[in-house]
Amino acid sequence: MSKSKISIKKTNPNNNIKLPSVIRRALTGAAIGGYFGIFHRSVDRDRDFAYAIGVACVMSILITVVQNWNKPFNLTRILNGFVRLIIVLSIFWISMELRQVLYYSTGKIGVVIFMTSIGSLLGLVYGMDESRKSKQKTDT
């Protein structure tokens, strides 16, 4: 009786297709934004953009303190990170408030598209910032 040889190809781990970090972060942001769009429920309250910006400011202060707790004091680095956080978190929280407006004007599909777009944009910004930081570390 002859044995037929079955060839099982071993997967070469070097053949994996890896997306660049920036693209992975943009896709992750799109997925999170899509989640916030898909599971949005209409509420009966007015939009409060001042509250959204206030939450962004408080979060930015807390995150900046935690990020710089054990690092040497460098005012320009701290302020740069703080301003970036305020901008990104303000975009996020304002977009969360805008969901209701979009829901009334475009329906659920408009909310999903808007939140997915905002999520991918913020993920892209975060990915570009992280790649810039990693390039700065390799240059020094």
Residue pairs with C-beta under 8 A, 6 or more apart in sequence:
19 27
20 131
21 127
21 130
21 131
22 124
22 127
22 128
22 130
22 131
23 127
24 127
25 123
25 124
25 126
25 127
25 130
26 120
26 121
26 123
26 124
26 127
27 120
27 123
28 123
29 119
29 120
29 121
29 122
29 123
29 124
29 126
30 116
30 117
30 119
30 120
30 123
31 119
32 119
32 123
33 115
33 116
33 117
33 118
33 119
33 120
33 122
34 112
34 115
34 116
34 119
36 96
36 99
36 115
36 119
37 99
37 108
37 111
37 112
37 113
37 114
37 115
37 116
38 108
38 112
40 99
40 103
40 108
40 111
40 115
42 100
42 103
43 100
47 97
47 98
47 100
47 101
48 97
49 94
49 97
52 90
52 93
52 94
52 96
52 97
53 90
53 93
53 94
55 89
55 93
56 85
56 86
56 89
56 90
56 92
56 93
57 86
59 85
59 89
60 82
60 85
60 86
60 89
61 82
63 85
64 78
64 81
64 82
64 85
67 81
68 77
68 78
68 81
71 77
84 129
88 122
88 125
88 126
91 118
91 121
91 122
92 118
92 122
95 114
95 115
95 118
98 114
99 111
99 114
99 115
102 110
102 111
102 114
103 110
103 111
106 114
